[in-house]
Amino acid sequence: MTEAKTSLKRTLIGKVVSDKRAKTVTVLVERRVKHALYGKIVAKSSKYHAHDETGQYGVGDVIEITESKPISKTKNWVATRLVEKAIAI
């Protein structure tokens, strides 16, 4: 019996906010959560450093990142695919 193996790695979608580092992009991931006491929906965000081997992602792009083994002190994510290209002004 051969079944498609589902990946246990987490994936997140966020916006590239910096591409200044070599082979690295900084991705801002926003999520909406309900406040524990007041019940208001609040926007929370986290920044992740993701490995971008070819340097193909630029500031403003919306990309998907996947969890991986540690690549450096701060990089534990790899940029996997482009979701939406940044709009050129």
Phi and psi restraints in degrees (range 20) as a CNS / XPLOR table:
assign (resid 1 and name C) (resid 2 and name N)
       (resid 2 and name CA) (resid 2 and name C) 1.0 -109.4 20.0 2
assign (resid 2 and name N) (resid 2 and name CA)
       (resid 2 and name C) (resid 3 and name N) 1.0 116.9 20.0 2
assign (resid 2 and name C) (resid 3 and name N)
       (resid 3 and name CA) (resid 3 and name C) 1.0 -118.5 20.0 2
assign (resid 3 and name N) (resid 3 and name CA)
       (resid 3 and name C) (resid 4 and name N) 1.0 153.3 20.0 2
assign (resid 3 and name C) (resid 4 and name N)
       (resid 4 and name CA) (resid 4 and name C) 1.0 -68.6 20.0 2
assign (resid 4 and name N) (resid 4 and name CA)
       (resid 4 and name C) (resid 5 and name N) 1.0 125.5 20.0 2
assign (resid 4 and name C) (resid 5 and name N)
       (resid 5 and name CA) (resid 5 and name C) 1.0 -82.4 20.0 2
assign (resid 5 and name N) (resid 5 and name CA)
       (resid 5 and name C) (resid 6 and name N) 1.0 126.2 20.0 2
assign (resid 5 and name C) (resid 6 and name N)
       (resid 6 and name CA) (resid 6 and name C) 1.0 -83.5 20.0 2
assign (resid 6 and name N) (resid 6 and name CA)
       (resid 6 and name C) (resid 7 and name N) 1.0 140.9 20.0 2
assign (resid 6 and name C) (resid 7 and name N)
       (resid 7 and name CA) (resid 7 and name C) 1.0 -76.7 20.0 2
assign (resid 7 and name N) (resid 7 and name CA)
       (resid 7 and name C) (resid 8 and name N) 1.0 137.5 20.0 2
assign (resid 7 and name C) (resid 8 and name N)
       (resid 8 and name CA) (resid 8 and name C) 1.0 -92.7 20.0 2
assign (resid 8 and name N) (resid 8 and name CA)
       (resid 8 and name C) (resid 9 and name N) 1.0 -0.6 20.0 2
assign (resid 8 and name C) (resid 9 and name N)
       (resid 9 and name CA) (resid 9 and name C) 1.0 -79.9 20.0 2
assign (resid 9 and name N) (resid 9 and name CA)
       (resid 9 and name C) (resid 10 and name N) 1.0 141.0 20.0 2
assign (resid 9 and name C) (resid 10 and name N)
       (resid 10 and name CA) (resid 10 and name C) 1.0 -76.3 20.0 2
assign (resid 10 and name N) (resid 10 and name CA)
       (resid 10 and name C) (resid 11 and name N) 1.0 145.8 20.0 2
assign (resid 10 and name C) (resid 11 and name N)
       (resid 11 and name CA) (resid 11 and name C) 1.0 -125.9 20.0 2
assign (resid 11 and name N) (resid 11 and name CA)
       (resid 11 and name C) (resid 12 and name N) 1.0 141.8 20.0 2
assign (resid 11 and name C) (resid 12 and name N)
       (resid 12 and name CA) (resid 12 and name C) 1.0 -131.8 20.0 2
assign (resid 12 and name N) (resid 12 and name CA)
       (resid 12 and name C) (resid 13 and name N) 1.0 155.2 20.0 2
assign (resid 12 and name C) (resid 13 and name N)
       (resid 13 and name CA) (resid 13 and name C) 1.0 -120.1 20.0 2
assign (resid 13 and name N) (resid 13 and name CA)
       (resid 13 and name C) (resid 14 and name N) 1.0 129.0 20.0 2
assign (resid 13 and name C) (resid 14 and name N)
       (resid 14 and name CA) (resid 14 and name C) 1.0 -154.6 20.0 2
assign (resid 14 and name N) (resid 14 and name CA)
       (resid 14 and name C) (resid 15 and name N) 1.0 178.0 20.0 2
assign (resid 14 and name C) (resid 15 and name N)
       (resid 15 and name CA) (resid 15 and name C) 1.0 -102.4 20.0 2
assign (resid 15 and name N) (resid 15 and name CA)
       (resid 15 and name C) (resid 16 and name N) 1.0 136.1 20.0 2
assign (resid 15 and name C) (resid 16 and name N)
       (resid 16 and name CA) (resid 16 and name C) 1.0 -73.1 20.0 2
assign (resid 16 and name N) (resid 16 and name CA)
       (resid 16 and name C) (resid 17 and name N) 1.0 122.1 20.0 2
assign (resid 16 and name C) (resid 17 and name N)
       (resid 17 and name CA) (resid 17 and name C) 1.0 -107.8 20.0 2
assign (resid 17 and name N) (resid 17 and name CA)
       (resid 17 and name C) (resid 18 and name N) 1.0 -14.8 20.0 2
assign (resid 17 and name C) (resid 18 and name N)
       (resid 18 and name CA) (resid 18 and name C) 1.0 -153.8 20.0 2
assign (resid 18 and name N) (resid 18 and name CA)
       (resid 18 and name C) (resid 19 and name N) 1.0 137.5 20.0 2
assign (resid 18 and name C) (resid 19 and name N)
       (resid 19 and name CA) (resid 19 and name C) 1.0 -131.2 20.0 2
assign (resid 19 and name N) (resid 19 and name CA)
       (resid 19 and name C) (resid 20 and name N) 1.0 27.2 20.0 2
assign (resid 19 and name C) (resid 20 and name N)
       (resid 20 and name CA) (resid 20 and name C) 1.0 -75.0 20.0 2
assign (resid 20 and name N) (resid 20 and name CA)
       (resid 20 and name C) (resid 21 and name N) 1.0 -29.2 20.0 2
assign (resid 20 and name C) (resid 21 and name N)
       (resid 21 and name CA) (resid 21 and name C) 1.0 -80.2 20.0 2
assign (resid 21 and name N) (resid 21 and name CA)
       (resid 21 and name C) (resid 22 and name N) 1.0 150.0 20.0 2
assign (resid 21 and name C) (resid 22 and name N)
       (resid 22 and name CA) (resid 22 and name C) 1.0 -69.0 20.0 2
assign (resid 22 and name N) (resid 22 and name CA)
       (resid 22 and name C) (resid 23 and name N) 1.0 126.1 20.0 2
assign (resid 22 and name C) (resid 23 and name N)
       (resid 23 and name CA) (resid 23 and name C) 1.0 58.8 20.0 2
assign (resid 23 and name N) (resid 23 and name CA)
       (resid 23 and name C) (resid 24 and name N) 1.0 23.6 20.0 2
assign (resid 23 and name C) (resid 24 and name N)
       (resid 24 and name CA) (resid 24 and name C) 1.0 -139.0 20.0 2
assign (resid 24 and name N) (resid 24 and name CA)
       (resid 24 and name C) (resid 25 and name N) 1.0 138.6 20.0 2
assign (resid 24 and name C) (resid 25 and name N)
       (resid 25 and name CA) (resid 25 and name C) 1.0 -122.7 20.0 2
assign (resid 25 and name N) (resid 25 and name CA)
       (resid 25 and name C) (resid 26 and name N) 1.0 145.9 20.0 2
assign (resid 25 and name C) (resid 26 and name N)
       (resid 26 and name CA) (resid 26 and name C) 1.0 -98.7 20.0 2
assign (resid 26 and name N) (resid 26 and name CA)
       (resid 26 and name C) (resid 27 and name N) 1.0 124.9 20.0 2
assign (resid 26 and name C) (resid 27 and name N)
       (resid 27 and name CA) (resid 27 and name C) 1.0 -115.6 20.0 2
assign (resid 27 and name N) (resid 27 and name CA)
       (resid 27 and name C) (resid 28 and name N) 1.0 128.3 20.0 2
assign (resid 27 and name C) (resid 28 and name N)
       (resid 28 and name CA) (resid 28 and name C) 1.0 -96.9 20.0 2
assign (resid 28 and name N) (resid 28 and name CA)
       (resid 28 and name C) (resid 29 and name N) 1.0 117.8 20.0 2
assign (resid 28 and name C) (resid 29 and name N)
       (resid 29 and name CA) (resid 29 and name C) 1.0 -109.1 20.0 2
assign (resid 29 and name N) (resid 29 and name CA)
       (resid 29 and name C) (resid 30 and name N) 1.0 120.7 20.0 2
assign (resid 29 and name C) (resid 30 and name N)
       (resid 30 and name CA) (resid 30 and name C) 1.0 -106.6 20.0 2
assign (resid 30 and name N) (resid 30 and name CA)
       (resid 30 and name C) (resid 31 and name N) 1.0 142.9 20.0 2
assign (resid 30 and name C) (resid 31 and name N)
       (resid 31 and name CA) (resid 31 and name C) 1.0 -139.1 20.0 2
assign (resid 31 and name N) (resid 31 and name CA)
       (resid 31 and name C) (resid 32 and name N) 1.0 153.6 20.0 2
assign (resid 31 and name C) (resid 32 and name N)
       (resid 32 and name CA) (resid 32 and name C) 1.0 -110.4 20.0 2
assign (resid 32 and name N) (resid 32 and name CA)
       (resid 32 and name C) (resid 33 and name N) 1.0 125.2 20.0 2
assign (resid 32 and name C) (resid 33 and name N)
       (resid 33 and name CA) (resid 33 and name C) 1.0 -129.3 20.0 2
assign (resid 33 and name N) (resid 33 and name CA)
       (resid 33 and name C) (resid 34 and name N) 1.0 155.6 20.0 2
assign (resid 33 and name C) (resid 34 and name N)
       (resid 34 and name CA) (resid 34 and name C) 1.0 -85.6 20.0 2
assign (resid 34 and name N) (resid 34 and name CA)
       (resid 34 and name C) (resid 35 and name N) 1.0 130.5 20.0 2
assign (resid 34 and name C) (resid 35 and name N)
       (resid 35 and name CA) (resid 35 and name C) 1.0 -63.1 20.0 2
assign (resid 35 and name N) (resid 35 and name CA)
       (resid 35 and name C) (resid 36 and name N) 1.0 135.0 20.0 2
assign (resid 35 and name C) (resid 36 and name N)
       (resid 36 and name CA) (resid 36 and name C) 1.0 -60.9 20.0 2
assign (resid 36 and name N) (resid 36 and name CA)
       (resid 36 and name C) (resid 37 and name N) 1.0 -42.1 20.0 2
assign (resid 36 and name C) (resid 37 and name N)
       (resid 37 and name CA) (resid 37 and name C) 1.0 -93.0 20.0 2
assign (resid 37 and name N) (resid 37 and name CA)
       (resid 37 and name C) (resid 38 and name N) 1.0 -45.4 20.0 2
assign (resid 37 and name C) (resid 38 and name N)
       (resid 38 and name CA) (resid 38 and name C) 1.0 -94.7 20.0 2
assign (resid 38 and name N) (resid 38 and name CA)
       (resid 38 and name C) (resid 39 and name N) 1.0 -15.5 20.0 2
assign (resid 38 and name C) (resid 39 and name N)
       (resid 39 and name CA) (resid 39 and name C) 1.0 79.8 20.0 2
assign (resid 39 and name N) (resid 39 and name CA)
       (resid 39 and name C) (resid 40 and name N) 1.0 -0.6 20.0 2
assign (resid 39 and name C) (resid 40 and name N)
       (resid 40 and name CA) (resid 40 and name C) 1.0 -75.4 20.0 2
assign (resid 40 and name N) (resid 40 and name CA)
       (resid 40 and name C) (resid 41 and name N) 1.0 143.5 20.0 2
assign (resid 40 and name C) (resid 41 and name N)
       (resid 41 and name CA) (resid 41 and name C) 1.0 -77.2 20.0 2
assign (resid 41 and name N) (resid 41 and name CA)
       (resid 41 and name C) (resid 42 and name N) 1.0 122.7 20.0 2
assign (resid 41 and name C) (resid 42 and name N)
       (resid 42 and name CA) (resid 42 and name C) 1.0 -120.3 20.0 2
assign (resid 42 and name N) (resid 42 and name CA)
       (resid 42 and name C) (resid 43 and name N) 1.0 140.7 20.0 2
assign (resid 42 and name C) (resid 43 and name N)
       (resid 43 and name CA) (resid 43 and name C) 1.0 -87.5 20.0 2
assign (resid 43 and name N) (resid 43 and name CA)
       (resid 43 and name C) (resid 44 and name N) 1.0 123.4 20.0 2
assign (resid 43 and name C) (resid 44 and name N)
       (resid 44 and name CA) (resid 44 and name C) 1.0 -115.1 20.0 2
assign (resid 44 and name N) (resid 44 and name CA)
       (resid 44 and name C) (resid 45 and name N) 1.0 148.5 20.0 2
assign (resid 44 and name C) (resid 45 and name N)
       (resid 45 and name CA) (resid 45 and name C) 1.0 -137.4 20.0 2
assign (resid 45 and name N) (resid 45 and name CA)
       (resid 45 and name C) (resid 46 and name N) 1.0 154.6 20.0 2
assign (resid 45 and name C) (resid 46 and name N)
       (resid 46 and name CA) (resid 46 and name C) 1.0 -139.2 20.0 2
assign (resid 46 and name N) (resid 46 and name CA)
       (resid 46 and name C) (resid 47 and name N) 1.0 147.0 20.0 2
assign (resid 46 and name C) (resid 47 and name N)
       (resid 47 and name CA) (resid 47 and name C) 1.0 -108.8 20.0 2
assign (resid 47 and name N) (resid 47 and name CA)
       (resid 47 and name C) (resid 48 and name N) 1.0 136.9 20.0 2
assign (resid 47 and name C) (resid 48 and name N)
       (resid 48 and name CA) (resid 48 and name C) 1.0 -127.6 20.0 2
assign (resid 48 and name N) (resid 48 and name CA)
       (resid 48 and name C) (resid 49 and name N) 1.0 142.9 20.0 2
assign (resid 48 and name C) (resid 49 and name N)
       (resid 49 and name CA) (resid 49 and name C) 1.0 -91.9 20.0 2
assign (resid 49 and name N) (resid 49 and name CA)
       (resid 49 and name C) (resid 50 and name N) 1.0 124.7 20.0 2
assign (resid 49 and name C) (resid 50 and name N)
       (resid 50 and name CA) (resid 50 and name C) 1.0 -120.1 20.0 2
assign (resid 50 and name N) (resid 50 and name CA)
       (resid 50 and name C) (resid 51 and name N) 1.0 143.8 20.0 2
assign (resid 50 and name C) (resid 51 and name N)
       (resid 51 and name CA) (resid 51 and name C) 1.0 -77.6 20.0 2
assign (resid 51 and name N) (resid 51 and name CA)
       (resid 51 and name C) (resid 52 and name N) 1.0 126.5 20.0 2
assign (resid 51 and name C) (resid 52 and name N)
       (resid 52 and name CA) (resid 52 and name C) 1.0 -128.2 20.0 2
assign (resid 52 and name N) (resid 52 and name CA)
       (resid 52 and name C) (resid 53 and name N) 1.0 88.8 20.0 2
assign (resid 52 and name C) (resid 53 and name N)
       (resid 53 and name CA) (resid 53 and name C) 1.0 -57.0 20.0 2
assign (resid 53 and name N) (resid 53 and name CA)
       (resid 53 and name C) (resid 54 and name N) 1.0 -44.1 20.0 2
assign (resid 53 and name C) (resid 54 and name N)
       (resid 54 and name CA) (resid 54 and name C) 1.0 -91.5 20.0 2
assign (resid 54 and name N) (resid 54 and name CA)
       (resid 54 and name C) (resid 55 and name N) 1.0 -11.0 20.0 2
assign (resid 54 and name C) (resid 55 and name N)
       (resid 55 and name CA) (resid 55 and name C) 1.0 70.8 20.0 2
assign (resid 55 and name N) (resid 55 and name CA)
       (resid 55 and name C) (resid 56 and name N) 1.0 31.2 20.0 2
assign (resid 55 and name C) (resid 56 and name N)
       (resid 56 and name CA) (resid 56 and name C) 1.0 -84.3 20.0 2
assign (resid 56 and name N) (resid 56 and name CA)
       (resid 56 and name C) (resid 57 and name N) 1.0 -13.4 20.0 2
assign (resid 56 and name C) (resid 57 and name N)
       (resid 57 and name CA) (resid 57 and name C) 1.0 -98.4 20.0 2
assign (resid 57 and name N) (resid 57 and name CA)
       (resid 57 and name C) (resid 58 and name N) 1.0 138.0 20.0 2
assign (resid 57 and name C) (resid 58 and name N)
       (resid 58 and name CA) (resid 58 and name C) 1.0 -118.9 20.0 2
assign (resid 58 and name N) (resid 58 and name CA)
       (resid 58 and name C) (resid 59 and name N) 1.0 174.2 20.0 2
assign (resid 58 and name C) (resid 59 and name N)
       (resid 59 and name CA) (resid 59 and name C) 1.0 -61.7 20.0 2
assign (resid 59 and name N) (resid 59 and name CA)
       (resid 59 and name C) (resid 60 and name N) 1.0 132.8 20.0 2
assign (resid 59 and name C) (resid 60 and name N)
       (resid 60 and name CA) (resid 60 and name C) 1.0 97.5 20.0 2
assign (resid 60 and name N) (resid 60 and name CA)
       (resid 60 and name C) (resid 61 and name N) 1.0 -16.8 20.0 2
assign (resid 60 and name C) (resid 61 and name N)
       (resid 61 and name CA) (resid 61 and name C) 1.0 -68.8 20.0 2
assign (resid 61 and name N) (resid 61 and name CA)
       (resid 61 and name C) (resid 62 and name N) 1.0 143.9 20.0 2
assign (resid 61 and name C) (resid 62 and name N)
       (resid 62 and name CA) (resid 62 and name C) 1.0 -100.0 20.0 2
assign (resid 62 and name N) (resid 62 and name CA)
       (resid 62 and name C) (resid 63 and name N) 1.0 121.5 20.0 2
assign (resid 62 and name C) (resid 63 and name N)
       (resid 63 and name CA) (resid 63 and name C) 1.0 -130.1 20.0 2
assign (resid 63 and name N) (resid 63 and name CA)
       (resid 63 and name C) (resid 64 and name N) 1.0 164.6 20.0 2
assign (resid 63 and name C) (resid 64 and name N)
       (resid 64 and name CA) (resid 64 and name C) 1.0 -104.1 20.0 2
assign (resid 64 and name N) (resid 64 and name CA)
       (resid 64 and name C) (resid 65 and name N) 1.0 133.8 20.0 2
assign (resid 64 and name C) (resid 65 and name N)
       (resid 65 and name CA) (resid 65 and name C) 1.0 -118.7 20.0 2
assign (resid 65 and name N) (resid 65 and name CA)
       (resid 65 and name C) (resid 66 and name N) 1.0 146.8 20.0 2
assign (resid 65 and name C) (resid 66 and name N)
       (resid 66 and name CA) (resid 66 and name C) 1.0 -122.8 20.0 2
assign (resid 66 and name N) (resid 66 and name CA)
       (resid 66 and name C) (resid 67 and name N) 1.0 139.7 20.0 2
assign (resid 66 and name C) (resid 67 and name N)
       (resid 67 and name CA) (resid 67 and name C) 1.0 -64.6 20.0 2
assign (resid 67 and name N) (resid 67 and name CA)
       (resid 67 and name C) (resid 68 and name N) 1.0 142.3 20.0 2
assign (resid 67 and name C) (resid 68 and name N)
       (resid 68 and name CA) (resid 68 and name C) 1.0 -145.0 20.0 2
assign (resid 68 and name N) (resid 68 and name CA)
       (resid 68 and name C) (resid 69 and name N) 1.0 -179.5 20.0 2
assign (resid 68 and name C) (resid 69 and name N)
       (resid 69 and name CA) (resid 69 and name C) 1.0 -68.6 20.0 2
assign (resid 69 and name N) (resid 69 and name CA)
       (resid 69 and name C) (resid 70 and name N) 1.0 155.6 20.0 2
assign (resid 69 and name C) (resid 70 and name N)
       (resid 70 and name CA) (resid 70 and name C) 1.0 -58.1 20.0 2
assign (resid 70 and name N) (resid 70 and name CA)
       (resid 70 and name C) (resid 71 and name N) 1.0 129.3 20.0 2
assign (resid 70 and name C) (resid 71 and name N)
       (resid 71 and name CA) (resid 71 and name C) 1.0 -98.5 20.0 2
assign (resid 71 and name N) (resid 71 and name CA)
       (resid 71 and name C) (resid 72 and name N) 1.0 -35.3 20.0 2
assign (resid 71 and name C) (resid 72 and name N)
       (resid 72 and name CA) (resid 72 and name C) 1.0 -150.3 20.0 2
assign (resid 72 and name N) (resid 72 and name CA)
       (resid 72 and name C) (resid 73 and name N) 1.0 -168.1 20.0 2
assign (resid 72 and name C) (resid 73 and name N)
       (resid 73 and name CA) (resid 73 and name C) 1.0 -59.5 20.0 2
assign (resid 73 and name N) (resid 73 and name CA)
       (resid 73 and name C) (resid 74 and name N) 1.0 -38.3 20.0 2
assign (resid 73 and name C) (resid 74 and name N)
       (resid 74 and name CA) (resid 74 and name C) 1.0 -112.5 20.0 2
assign (resid 74 and name N) (resid 74 and name CA)
       (resid 74 and name C) (resid 75 and name N) 1.0 -9.0 20.0 2
assign (resid 74 and name C) (resid 75 and name N)
       (resid 75 and name CA) (resid 75 and name C) 1.0 -100.2 20.0 2
assign (resid 75 and name N) (resid 75 and name CA)
       (resid 75 and name C) (resid 76 and name N) 1.0 115.3 20.0 2
assign (resid 75 and name C) (resid 76 and name N)
       (resid 76 and name CA) (resid 76 and name C) 1.0 -127.2 20.0 2
assign (resid 76 and name N) (resid 76 and name CA)
       (resid 76 and name C) (resid 77 and name N) 1.0 12.5 20.0 2
assign (resid 76 and name C) (resid 77 and name N)
       (resid 77 and name CA) (resid 77 and name C) 1.0 -129.8 20.0 2
assign (resid 77 and name N) (resid 77 and name CA)
       (resid 77 and name C) (resid 78 and name N) 1.0 152.8 20.0 2
assign (resid 77 and name C) (resid 78 and name N)
       (resid 78 and name CA) (resid 78 and name C) 1.0 -125.5 20.0 2
assign (resid 78 and name N) (resid 78 and name CA)
       (resid 78 and name C) (resid 79 and name N) 1.0 132.7 20.0 2
assign (resid 78 and name C) (resid 79 and name N)
       (resid 79 and name CA) (resid 79 and name C) 1.0 -71.9 20.0 2
assign (resid 79 and name N) (resid 79 and name CA)
       (resid 79 and name C) (resid 80 and name N) 1.0 121.1 20.0 2
assign (resid 79 and name C) (resid 80 and name N)
       (resid 80 and name CA) (resid 80 and name C) 1.0 -103.4 20.0 2
assign (resid 80 and name N) (resid 80 and name CA)
       (resid 80 and name C) (resid 81 and name N) 1.0 -40.2 20.0 2
assign (resid 80 and name C) (resid 81 and name N)
       (resid 81 and name CA) (resid 81 and name C) 1.0 -155.5 20.0 2
assign (resid 81 and name N) (resid 81 and name CA)
       (resid 81 and name C) (resid 82 and name N) 1.0 156.6 20.0 2
assign (resid 81 and name C) (resid 82 and name N)
       (resid 82 and name CA) (resid 82 and name C) 1.0 -87.1 20.0 2
assign (resid 82 and name N) (resid 82 and name CA)
       (resid 82 and name C) (resid 83 and name N) 1.0 125.6 20.0 2
assign (resid 82 and name C) (resid 83 and name N)
       (resid 83 and name CA) (resid 83 and name C) 1.0 -93.1 20.0 2
assign (resid 83 and name N) (resid 83 and name CA)
       (resid 83 and name C) (resid 84 and name N) 1.0 -45.7 20.0 2
assign (resid 83 and name C) (resid 84 and name N)
       (resid 84 and name CA) (resid 84 and name C) 1.0 -150.4 20.0 2
assign (resid 84 and name N) (resid 84 and name CA)
       (resid 84 and name C) (resid 85 and name N) 1.0 129.5 20.0 2
assign (resid 84 and name C) (resid 85 and name N)
       (resid 85 and name CA) (resid 85 and name C) 1.0 -77.4 20.0 2
assign (resid 85 and name N) (resid 85 and name CA)
       (resid 85 and name C) (resid 86 and name N) 1.0 146.1 20.0 2
assign (resid 85 and name C) (resid 86 and name N)
       (resid 86 and name CA) (resid 86 and name C) 1.0 -64.9 20.0 2
assign (resid 86 and name N) (resid 86 and name CA)
       (resid 86 and name C) (resid 87 and name N) 1.0 145.3 20.0 2
assign (resid 86 and name C) (resid 87 and name N)
       (resid 87 and name CA) (resid 87 and name C) 1.0 -82.5 20.0 2
assign (resid 87 and name N) (resid 87 and name CA)
       (resid 87 and name C) (resid 88 and name N) 1.0 122.7 20.0 2
assign (resid 87 and name C) (resid 88 and name N)
       (resid 88 and name CA) (resid 88 and name C) 1.0 -78.2 20.0 2
assign (resid 88 and name N) (resid 88 and name CA)
       (resid 88 and name C) (resid 89 and name N) 1.0 133.2 20.0 2
